[in-house]
Amino acid sequence: MILLDTIVSEATPPLKGAISIIRMSGKLSFDILSKMVDKDINSLKPRYMYYASIYQDKDDKSSLIDKSMFVIFKGKNSYTGEDSVEFYVHGSRIIVSQIVQACCKYGARQALGGEFTQKAFYNGKMDLAEAEAVNQLINAQTLRSKNFALKTLEGTSSKYIQKMKEKINMIEAEIEVNIDYPEYDDEDELIEKVSKLVPELINQAKKLVKDSKQTIYLFNGVNIAIIGEPNVGKSTLLNKILGKDKAIVTNIPGTTRDVVEGEKEVEGILYHFYDTAGIRSADDQIEQIGIEKSYEIAKQADIILVLSDKKDFQNEIKTLGISEIIKDKPSLFISTKKDLFGEDKQADISISKDDENLVDLFNLINKKLDITSKEDEGFSSQREIDILNKFVEELESILIDIKLGMKIDIVEIKLVEASSLLDSLLSVESTMEDIYQTIFKHFCVGK
């Protein structure tokens, strides 16, 4: 089985540097180490740093690789939940390669991407949400996204789901007691309890969905397409946002023929701006390709900024040919050249080339996307959002069943389904044993 293999890989980036870290994990780790260092492995203390000569073969002193440090970790006290070794060696690419080769010579194999964390997950060191947080932490681009990943790694989101599960388990336990001991509780009372609990869970799940959508922006950033006719101020706006001349600005229509990109971090959110080619009828083949790219960028964007210097956005939408694109996508209508034409009451905001403060624009973007500056909660992947939405649908169907007068045992079946959806968020599997434990913990059934 692949998960039982002993694996080895460099844990630091594959670059020349002062120090490189090599991680090895699996049941053969200590045996392999014993063949590479002149020390009694059984006498070593876990989590202590040791200095040693590291050989390709300790019995052949001419095979010295490096004089450096190593640490051993035993079983459950390691990152992966199994015996592990970490080498802290000089950062020569040759040294790293030789150590990895020596480990493989004695029974390890080169680790695949993410395999150490996969071992940690299967060995119960973390649940699926926490495992995903490891990758988020590594790829965090802002302080806010880093802090959120740390919270998830500590199990904050998992604990929230677990509390919801406990409430469902409690009501399921009461139903089971009612089925086995009809005199214990009244069915109407149970239906009433379910009727009170389910809306509460629905509201909690919907809030998690809303918060989770925000955290996706936190990790992926917000993709913003700047769309408009030539010479309406798209490039000027991009340059103003970035605080530098990223895009060429002239009074010649069609100056921007390809997509010009730029990033701006505001309150921990990374905003990716795409200044697109001005949309118009064009005979120039290169300009036409740029216009086609403009449409593609608009389709892929999280939000579209529609710029115009004319005070008729409904007509502008038709002129640009973006009616279908913005129908189901958040959009902001921005009137440009305020210094020349004044405010436009049809627009979401009016700006000019001299506007220094664009806080109002970012506030409008955040409002459209439900992004707040509050403490971050929820999950951070579409997979998790989809599961939460299914959970809500399952609970809403329970309320419909209750209105239709369904029996409590039918309601319980859907409660079990809803509970299993929460399990899939964490990639765990509940059984009736969990419900029985709740029964014996909270109810006195024959003592």
PyMOL commands that set and color helices and strands:
alter all, ss='L'
color gray80, all
select helices_A, chain A and resi 2-4+29-34+41-43+61-63+75-77+93-105+115-122+128-139+143-153+156-180+187-220+234-242+285-300+313-320+323-327+338-341+359-369+382-403+408-426+432-442
alter helices_A, ss='H'
color red, helices_A
select strands_A, chain A and resi 7-10+17-25+50-55+64-73+84-91+109-110+222-228+260-266+269-275+303-308+331-335+349-350
alter strands_A, ss='S'
color yellow, strands_A
deselect
rebuild
show_as cartoon
